[in-house]
Amino acid sequence: QVQLVESGGGLVQAGGSLRLSCAASGSIFSVMGWYRQAPGKQRELVAYITSGGSTSYANSVKGRFTIDRDNAKNTVCLQMNSLKPEDTAVYYCYAASSIGVLREYWGQGTQVTVSS
């Protein structure tokens, strides 16, 4: 079974940095990214990156977060700088493949807490 395993979450003070990593099994995915969900809120897309290296970011994280991937290792990372309390959420790794049929996978989630 495809597994997405996140790491790197934790507690950080506002203004600090964290780097999230996600290791995926299986073949290279067409898109990998990160979602987050805060208590009482909908899960929202934070950033994604395609197999070709195209990236997209939520407006709330532009200029602060950077997503990158290593296709050979099937990993995707999210470098989070200048963290704000509103970044506090459970962060979920996401991967999808559209070759043949659409397949989507989710990690188990990792908690990021930013204190003020």
C-alpha positions in Angstrom: 0.0 0.0 0.0 1.2 3.5 -0.7 2.4 5.3 2.4 3.1 9.0 3.0 5.0 9.6 6.2 5.4 13.1 7.5 8.0 14.3 9.9 9.3 17.6 11.2 6.3 19.0 13.0 6.5 20.5 16.5 6.3 23.6 18.6 8.0 26.8 17.5 7.9 30.4 18.6 6.4 33.0 16.2 9.0 34.1 13.8 10.8 30.8 13.9 11.2 28.1 11.3 10.3 24.4 10.7 10.9 22.1 7.9 8.4 19.4 7.1 9.3 16.3 5.2 7.2 13.6 3.5 8.5 10.3 2.3 6.3 8.5 -0.2 6.4 5.0 -1.4 5.5 4.0 -5.0 6.4 5.7 -8.3 6.8 9.4 -8.9 3.6 11.3 -8.3 2.3 13.9 -10.7 1.7 16.3 -7.9 2.7 16.4 -4.2 1.8 19.0 -1.7 0.8 20.0 1.7 -2.6 20.7 3.2 -3.3 21.9 6.7 -6.3 21.9 9.0 -6.8 24.0 12.0 -9.4 23.2 14.7 -12.9 24.0 13.5 -11.8 24.9 10.0 -11.8 23.2 6.6 -8.7 21.5 5.3 -6.9 23.9 3.0 -4.2 23.7 0.4 -0.9 25.2 1.5 1.4 24.5 -1.4 2.0 21.9 -4.1 4.6 21.0 -6.6 4.3 19.0 -9.8 6.7 16.4 -11.0 8.1 19.0 -13.4 8.8 21.4 -10.6 5.9 23.9 -11.0 4.8 25.3 -7.6 1.8 27.0 -6.2 1.2 28.6 -2.8 -1.7 29.8 -0.7 -1.6 33.6 -0.5 -1.3 33.4 3.3 2.1 31.6 3.0 3.7 33.2 -0.1 7.1 34.6 0.6 7.4 32.6 3.8 7.1 28.9 2.8 9.0 27.0 0.1 8.1 23.6 -1.2 10.5 21.3 -3.0 10.7 17.7 -4.0 13.2 15.1 -4.8 11.7 12.9 -7.5 14.5 10.2 -7.2 13.7 9.8 -3.5 10.0 10.5 -3.7 10.1 13.1 -1.0 8.5 16.5 -0.7 9.5 19.1 1.9 8.0 22.3 3.1 10.3 24.9 4.5 8.3 27.2 6.8 9.9 30.5 7.8 8.6 33.5 9.7 5.9 31.3 11.2 2.9 32.9 12.7 0.4 31.7 15.3 -2.2 31.4 12.5 0.0 28.8 10.9 -0.9 26.4 13.7 -2.6 23.3 12.3 -2.2 19.7 11.5 -0.2 19.5 8.2 -1.0 16.7 5.8 1.2 15.5 3.0 -0.7 14.8 -0.2 0.2 13.0 -3.4 -1.6 12.2 -6.6 -1.0 10.4 -9.8 -3.1 10.9 -12.9 -1.4 8.3 -15.1 -4.2 5.9 -16.1 -6.6 6.8 -13.3 -6.5 9.4 -10.7 -5.2 8.2 -7.4 -4.8 10.3 -4.3 -3.0 9.6 -1.0 -2.7 11.3 2.3 -0.3 11.2 5.1 -1.3 10.8 8.7 -0.7 14.4 9.6 1.9 16.2 11.7 1.1 18.9 14.3 2.6 22.3 13.9 2.1 24.7 16.8 3.3 28.3 16.7 3.2 30.2 19.9 2.9 33.9 20.2 
